[in-house]
Amino acid sequence: MNKTFAKLVQLTIGFFFVISLVFAQENQGVVFDNYNPVNGQFINPSNIVDAKPWLDINIIGASAFVYNNMFYYPNTRLWNLDAFNEEPIFKENVNKVNGYLSGLALGPSASLVIERQSFSLYSAAREIGNIINAPSVLGEMASSTGIDASDTGFYDVNNARIKSMGWGEIGFTYGRILEAKGSRMITGAVSLKRLFGFQNSTAIVKEGQLHVLTPDSAVLLSDNGTYSYTEPALNAGKGWGISLGATFKKMKTNVDRYYPHSTSSNCISIDYEYKIGVSIIDLGYVNFRNEAYYGDLADISSVIDTVESGNEILDEAKRNAKGNRYNAPLPAALSVQADYNINDIFYLNATIIQRIPFIKSFGVERENLLTVSGRYETKYIGIGLPISVVNYEKVFVGLAFRLANLTIGTDHLLPWIIKQDIYAASLYFNLKITLYKSPACKVKNNNNNKKKSRYRTNECATWK
């Protein structure tokens, strides 16, 4: 009996709920804020160019987003932690299990503007998990109630994937103003990142059947499926990634001789009427090679009538592996962003993120996302209200609040304020240090103040 597929479903579902309590989708309330270029580069690297802060230093940040369509915590709020001491409830009449998890820990990072060039160095750790088209009976078997004998039998499995991957990134972003003519500005940037794999596990079944023998056991009947697994470790694998982005801006005034944060441009910051950005994010892969293996699910189809432990499953998969090294692609996506400046304080934004599919690969998959958001934005206060449609079907309303250098937000607000059945959770925060003016501009301002001060003193002496 092949228990690998069933066990991965059970482990991943449990993992989803554990993570949701300790750690957002794309952090929609923070990535569009013009005062947060370090975060903005993850949706489009060119967001660091002509940024409003001269130097943006991230101290620490974390985010997570998790949802599924099968298990939920009934009639509660997310801040009611006592409710999560109980096991989640199983939703009946679900044909396929689908779920998604995205977690990010952002370490020390910085973004710097030097006239028409910009630079960023960042560090991060990420985790993504997918459950796609998994048979719902496996979710029932994983629940505390289990299944009845009447639920045994054959279940079709088509294009089902269970995936998880964790990795670290150290990235460098370089961007510059490519063109500044009249009221037009075009910026571009590229991020190159070194990747460090932490873990990976995948089970992919293109076509097959799940034979549930008893309430505690099942057999996967498929000659068209693959698996991969890497023991969790800080040095499980290495790889490279790249993100590219460009932005067109319609500026509010002439920018022929505009050099951001420079004395030659009188240290002013010129705002835009609107901007349109295009980016390709997370192209690359991790090569897992330490305690790693992959193979065909059909090769581990021994008949066993009792529930295997996790270690026994992995031992069997390792013995029948086809190789001990494999590549897992990053969750690549194409993104288009449009931002409209209403009055230099209020902005409207629309963004689409469309994943570039690597369905048959051992890499994790990003969710498709359509977001429309409005925000209030000043130097010391920012408020964002994003409305997101995940995979073009699930709608989430978020809220983000920035006070000076601290941002707290969620891409799914309602479970925090209204009692409801909780299938999804989201939370993120960032703490940073921001320097809005370059040292040269500060010196200029100080000199101007001194000149004005001397002028007033002389004027007063003359008046006397």
C-alpha positions in Angstrom: 0.0 0.0 0.0 1.3 3.5 -0.8 0.7 5.7 2.2 3.0 8.5 1.1 0.2 10.5 -0.6 -2.3 10.1 2.2 0.3 10.9 4.9 1.5 14.0 3.1 -2.2 15.3 2.9 -2.6 14.7 6.7 0.7 16.2 7.6 0.3 19.3 5.3 -3.3 20.0 6.6 -2.0 19.9 10.2 1.0 22.0 9.3 -1.4 24.7 7.8 -3.2 25.2 11.1 0.0 25.2 13.2 1.6 27.9 11.0 -1.5 30.0 10.9 -1.2 30.5 14.7 2.5 31.5 14.8 3.1 33.7 11.8 -0.1 37.1 4.2 -0.5 36.4 0.9 1.4 39.2 -0.9 1.1 41.7 2.0 -1.1 43.9 -0.2 -1.3 46.7 2.4 2.4 47.3 2.5 4.0 46.5 -0.9 2.4 49.5 -2.6 3.3 52.0 0.0 5.8 54.5 -1.5 7.5 54.8 1.9 8.2 51.0 2.0 10.6 50.4 -0.9 12.3 47.3 0.8 8.9 45.6 0.8 7.8 47.0 -2.6 10.7 45.3 -4.4 9.1 41.9 -3.8 6.2 42.7 -6.1 8.3 44.8 -8.5 12.1 45.4 -8.1 11.8 48.8 -9.8 9.9 50.1 -6.8 13.2 50.9 -5.1 14.0 53.5 -7.8 13.0 57.1 -7.1 11.7 55.9 -3.7 10.5 58.6 -1.3 12.9 57.6 1.5 16.6 58.1 0.8 17.5 55.1 3.0 15.0 52.5 4.1 16.3 49.9 6.6 14.2 46.9 7.6 15.0 45.6 11.1 12.6 42.7 11.2 9.4 41.6 9.6 7.2 38.6 9.3 4.0 37.6 7.4 1.8 34.6 6.8 -1.3 33.7 4.9 -3.1 30.3 5.1 -6.5 29.0 3.9 -8.2 25.8 3.0 -11.7 24.7 2.0 -12.2 21.7 4.3 -11.3 22.4 7.9 -12.4 25.4 10.0 -12.7 26.7 13.5 -16.4 27.5 14.2 -17.9 30.8 15.2 -14.9 32.5 16.7 -12.3 35.3 16.2 -8.6 34.9 15.5 -7.6 36.7 18.6 -9.6 34.2 20.7 -6.7 31.8 21.1 -8.6 29.4 23.4 -10.7 28.3 20.4 -7.6 26.9 18.7 -6.9 24.5 21.6 -9.7 22.4 20.0 -9.3 20.4 16.8 -10.9 22.1 13.7 -14.2 21.0 12.3 -14.5 18.9 9.1 -16.7 20.4 6.4 -18.9 17.9 4.8 -19.7 17.5 1.0 -16.3 18.7 -0.1 -15.2 16.9 -3.3 -11.6 18.1 -3.4 -9.3 19.5 -0.7 -7.5 22.7 -1.7 -5.3 24.9 0.5 -2.4 27.3 0.4 0.2 28.6 2.9 2.7 31.4 2.4 5.1 32.5 5.1 7.9 35.1 5.1 10.4 36.2 7.7 12.2 39.3 6.5 15.6 39.9 8.1 18.0 42.8 8.0 17.5 44.6 4.7 18.1 48.1 3.2 17.2 50.1 0.2 19.3 53.2 -0.9 18.7 55.9 -3.5 21.8 57.6 -5.0 20.4 60.1 -7.5 19.2 58.1 -10.6 20.4 54.7 -9.2 19.1 52.6 -6.4 20.4 49.6 -4.5 19.0 47.1 -2.1 20.3 44.2 -0.1 17.9 42.0 1.7 17.7 38.7 3.6 14.6 36.5 4.0 13.3 33.0 4.8 10.2 31.7 3.0 7.8 28.8 3.2 5.0 27.9 0.8 2.7 24.9 0.9 0.0 23.7 -1.6 -2.8 21.2 -1.4 -4.5 21.0 -4.8 -7.3 18.6 -5.8 -6.6 16.1 -3.1 -9.4 13.6 -2.4 -11.6 14.9 0.4 -11.8 11.4 2.0 -8.1 11.7 3.0 -9.0 14.9 4.8 -11.8 13.1 6.6 -9.5 10.3 7.6 -7.1 12.9 9.0 -9.8 14.5 11.1 -10.6 13.5 14.6 -14.0 12.0 13.6 -12.5 9.8 10.8 -14.7 8.0 8.3 -17.4 5.3 8.5 -17.1 1.8 6.9 -19.7 3.0 4.4 -17.1 5.5 3.0 -14.7 2.8 1.9 -14.4 2.2 -1.8 -12.7 3.8 -4.9 -12.1 7.6 -5.4 -10.8 9.2 -8.5 -7.6 11.2 -8.2 -6.8 13.6 -11.0 -4.1 16.3 -11.2 -3.6 16.2 -7.4 -0.6 17.9 -5.8 0.7 18.1 -2.3 3.7 20.4 -2.1 5.8 22.2 0.5 9.1 24.0 0.3 11.2 26.2 2.6 14.2 28.3 1.6 16.3 31.3 2.5 17.3 34.2 0.3 20.1 36.7 0.2 19.2 39.2 -2.5 20.8 42.2 -4.2 18.7 44.6 -6.3 20.0 47.2 -8.7 17.8 49.7 -10.4 18.0 53.0 -12.1 16.0 55.7 -14.0 16.2 54.5 -17.6 14.6 57.6 -19.1 13.4 60.9 -17.7 12.1 63.2 -20.4 9.4 65.8 -20.1 6.8 64.4 -17.7 7.7 60.8 -18.6 9.9 58.5 -16.5 10.8 54.9 -17.0 12.6 52.9 -14.3 13.9 49.4 -14.3 15.5 47.0 -11.8 16.7 43.4 -11.4 17.1 41.3 -8.3 19.6 38.5 -8.1 19.3 36.2 -5.1 21.3 33.3 -3.7 19.0 30.6 -2.4 19.5 28.1 0.5 17.0 25.2 0.6 15.6 24.1 4.0 13.1 21.4 3.0 11.0 20.1 0.2 8.3 17.4 0.0 6.0 16.7 -3.0 3.5 14.1 -4.2 2.0 14.6 -7.6 -0.7 12.3 -9.1 -1.8 13.1 -12.6 -4.3 10.3 -12.8 -5.2 7.4 -10.6 -7.6 6.0 -8.0 -7.6 5.9 -4.3 -8.9 2.6 -2.9 -10.0 3.2 0.7 -9.8 -0.3 2.2 -10.8 0.5 5.8 -11.4 3.7 7.8 -7.7 3.6 8.6 -6.0 2.5 5.4 -6.0 3.3 1.7 -4.2 2.2 -1.5 -3.2 4.7 -4.2 -3.5 2.9 -7.6 -1.5 5.0 -10.1 1.3 4.5 -12.6 1.3 8.3 -13.3 2.7 10.0 -10.2 5.9 11.2 -8.7 7.3 12.2 -5.3 10.2 14.1 -3.8 11.5 14.6 -0.3 14.4 16.3 1.4 15.2 16.1 5.1 14.8 19.5 6.8 18.2 21.1 7.2 19.8 24.6 6.8 22.1 23.2 4.0 19.6 20.9 2.2 20.2 22.6 -1.1 21.3 25.7 -3.0 20.2 27.6 -6.0 19.8 31.0 -7.8 16.8 33.2 -8.4 16.0 36.4 -10.3 13.2 39.0 -10.5 12.9 41.7 -13.1 10.7 44.8 -13.2 10.0 48.0 -15.0 7.7 51.0 -14.3 6.4 53.8 -16.4 5.5 57.0 -14.5 3.5 60.0 -15.7 5.1 62.7 -13.5 3.5 65.9 -12.3 6.2 68.1 -13.7 9.2 68.1 -15.9 11.9 65.6 -14.9 14.6 66.2 -17.6 17.1 67.2 -14.9 15.6 65.4 -12.0 18.0 63.6 -9.7 16.1 62.2 -6.6 17.5 63.1 -3.2 20.2 65.4 -4.6 21.1 69.0 -4.1 21.1 69.5 -7.9 17.3 69.0 -7.8 16.9 71.2 -4.7 16.3 68.0 -2.6 12.7 67.9 -3.7 10.7 64.7 -4.4 8.5 64.8 -7.5 5.3 62.8 -7.3 3.6 61.0 -10.2 0.1 61.3 -11.6 0.0 57.6 -12.2 2.4 54.7 -12.8 2.2 51.3 -14.4 4.6 48.5 -13.6 5.3 45.1 -15.1 7.4 42.4 -13.4 8.4 38.8 -13.5 9.1 37.6 -10.0 10.8 34.5 -8.5 12.4 32.9 -11.6 14.9 30.3 -10.4 15.3 27.0 -8.6 16.8 25.2 -5.6 18.9 22.2 -6.2 18.2 19.8 -3.3 21.1 17.4 -2.8 21.6 16.6 0.9 19.4 13.8 2.2 17.2 14.3 -0.9 15.5 11.7 -3.1 12.8 11.5 -5.7 11.0 8.7 -7.6 7.7 7.3 -9.0 4.8 6.6 -6.7 4.2 3.4 -8.5 7.6 2.1 -7.2 6.5 2.2 -3.6 3.1 0.5 -4.0 3.7 -2.4 -1.6 0.6 -3.8 0.0 0.4 -3.1 3.7 -2.9 -3.4 5.6 -2.0 -1.2 8.6 -1.3 2.5 8.9 2.4 3.1 8.5 4.3 5.6 10.5 5.9 8.6 8.8 9.4 7.2 9.2 8.4 3.9 7.6 6.8 5.8 4.6 10.0 7.8 4.1 12.2 4.8 4.4 10.3 3.0 1.7 10.4 6.0 -0.5 14.1 6.4 0.0 14.8 2.7 -0.8 12.9 3.0 -4.1 14.1 6.4 -5.2 15.3 7.0 -8.7 17.9 9.6 -7.7 19.2 11.7 -4.8 19.4 15.1 -6.3 16.6 17.2 -8.0 15.7 20.8 -8.9 12.6 22.5 -7.4 11.5 25.7 -9.2 10.5 28.9 -7.3 6.9 30.0 -7.4 7.3 32.2 -10.5 4.7 34.8 -11.5 4.0 37.6 -13.9 2.6 40.8 -12.3 1.1 44.0 -13.6 0.5 46.9 -11.2 -1.3 50.2 -11.8 -1.3 53.1 -9.3 -3.2 56.4 -9.5 -2.4 59.4 -7.4 -5.6 61.2 -6.5 -4.1 64.2 -4.5 -0.7 63.2 -3.2 -2.3 61.7 -0.1 -4.9 59.3 -1.4 -4.0 56.6 -4.0 -5.8 53.8 -5.9 -4.1 50.6 -7.0 -5.0 47.6 -9.1 -2.6 44.6 -9.3 -2.7 41.2 -10.9 -0.4 38.3 -10.1 -0.6 35.4 -12.5 1.5 32.4 -11.6 3.8 30.8 -14.2 2.8 27.2 -13.8 5.3 24.4 -13.2 2.6 21.9 -12.3 4.6 18.7 -12.9 7.7 20.1 -11.0 8.8 19.5 -7.5 8.6 23.2 -6.8 5.7 24.9 -5.0 3.0 27.0 -6.7 2.0 30.6 -6.1 -1.7 31.5 -6.0 -3.2 33.8 -8.6 -4.2 37.1 -7.2 -6.2 40.1 -8.3 -6.2 43.1 -5.9 -7.9 46.5 -5.9 -6.9 48.8 -3.0 -7.1 52.3 -1.8 -4.7 53.9 0.6 -3.9 57.1 2.6 -0.2 57.8 2.5 1.9 60.4 4.2 5.5 60.4 5.6 4.5 59.2 9.1 1.0 57.6 8.6 -0.2 55.1 6.0 -3.5 53.3 5.9 -4.2 50.6 3.2 -7.5 48.8 2.4 -6.9 46.0 -0.1 -9.6 43.8 -1.6 -8.1 40.6 -3.0 -9.5 37.8 -5.1 -7.4 34.7 -4.6 -7.5 32.3 -7.6 -10.2 34.5 -9.0 -12.8 33.0 -6.7 -12.2 33.8 -3.0 -12.5 37.4 -1.8 -10.6 38.8 1.1 -10.7 42.3 2.6 -7.5 43.5 4.3 -6.3 46.4 6.3 -2.8 47.8 6.9 -1.7 50.6 9.2 1.7 52.3 9.3 2.8 54.6 12.0 6.2 56.0 11.3 8.5 52.9 11.1 6.0 50.3 12.3 3.5 48.6 9.9 0.9 46.0 11.0 -1.6 44.5 8.6 -3.7 41.6 7.4 -5.0 40.6 4.0 -8.0 39.0 5.7 -9.5 41.3 8.2 -13.0 40.0 9.0 -12.0 37.0 11.3 -10.2 39.5 13.5 -13.3 41.6 14.2 -16.3 39.4 13.5 -17.2 35.9 14.8 -17.3 33.5 11.9 -16.2 30.1 10.8 -12.5 30.5 10.1 -11.0 28.8 7.1 -8.2 31.4 6.5 -5.9 33.7 8.5 -3.4 36.4 7.6 -1.1 38.7 9.6 2.1 40.7 8.9 4.3 43.3 10.4 7.4 45.3 9.7 9.7 47.4 11.9 12.3 49.6 10.2 14.4 52.8 10.3 13.8 55.4 7.6 16.0 58.3 6.6 14.0 60.6 4.3 16.8 63.0 3.2 20.3 62.3 2.0 23.2 63.8 4.1 23.9 66.3 1.4 20.3 67.6 1.6 20.5 67.8 5.4 23.7 69.9 5.1 22.1 72.2 2.6 19.0 72.7 4.8 21.2 73.4 7.8 23.2 76.0 5.9 20.0 77.6 4.6 18.7 77.8 8.1 21.9 79.4 9.4 21.9 82.0 6.6 18.3 82.8 7.4 19.1 83.1 11.1 22.0 85.5 10.5 19.9 87.6 8.3 17.2 87.9 11.0 19.9 88.9 13.6 21.4 91.5 11.3 17.9 92.8 10.4 17.0 93.1 14.1 20.3 94.9 14.9 19.6 97.4 12.1 16.0 98.0 13.3 17.3 98.8 16.8 
